[in-house]
Amino acid sequence: MADSDIQICFDAENQIRVLDVSKFKQMEALETECTAFTEKIHSFTSTVQTLVEVLDGQAKRIEFEKLRAIGISLSENLQKWMFSVVPGERLVLRLQKSVEKDSRTTNGASRTSTSV
């Protein structure tokens, strides 16, 4: 840029400006618009973040309620099945479960004693 291209002006406040007055005013208007745009973007970002937090909370509540409903349904089905089984069969099932539990306990104890 040559020295002849530079225009020195005085603004309304008697400050020296290198830019033309009209260009300086355009620059100030652009700066104001950019500041407003940036503030709107920050506001939008915080709104979106709040929305995401609310949706995450709702998703967790929905998942909890879904698992709770599945658990209740399984529990009801198990109770229906247990009451529909003949009493003698229930005794057999209990004995089988206790035998399995005892065998697991015995296997666990033998494993720990052999590994020592």
C-alpha positions, -999 to +999 in steps of 0.1 A: +000+000+000+015+033-010+015+064+012-009+082-011-036+055-006-038+063+032-065+088+041-063+103+076-097+116+089-111+129+121-143+114+135-171+132+154-151+128+186-121+144+170-101+112+170-077+105+142-089+077+119-070+060+091-102+046+076-127+067+058-156+077+080-182+056+061-160+025+062-153+031+099-191+032+106-196+001+085-169-016+106-185-006+138-219-018+126-203-051+116-186-054+150-220-049+167-237-075+146-209-100+152-212-094+190-249-099+189-245-131+168-219-145+192-242-138+221-271-156+203-248-186+196-238-188+233-275-186+243-284-213+218-256-235+230-267-233+266-303-240+256-293-271+237-271-282+266-300-279+290-323-298+266-297-326+263-295-328+301-333-330+304-335-357+277-307-377+293-326-376+326-358-387+310-340-415+291-326-428+324-361-427+341-376-445+311-349-472+312-354-477+349-392-480+346-388-504+316-365-526+336-388-524+366-418-534+345-398-564+331-389-574+366-425-572+378-437-592+348-410-619+354-419-621+390-456-625+383-449-652+358-427-670+382-453-668+409-480-681+385-457-710+375-448-718+412-485-720+422-494-740+391-468-767+399-481-797+419-469-796+456-449-828+451-431-813+421-423-782+442-406-804+467-385-821+440-375-787+426-364-775+460-344-806+466-328-802+432-319-766+439-304-775+473-284-803+458-271-780+431-262-754+457-244-780+479-225-792+449-214-757+440-204-750+476-184-783+477-168-777+443-158-741+454-144-754+487-124-782+470-110-757+445-098-733+472-083-762+492-065-776+462-051-743+451-035-736+485 
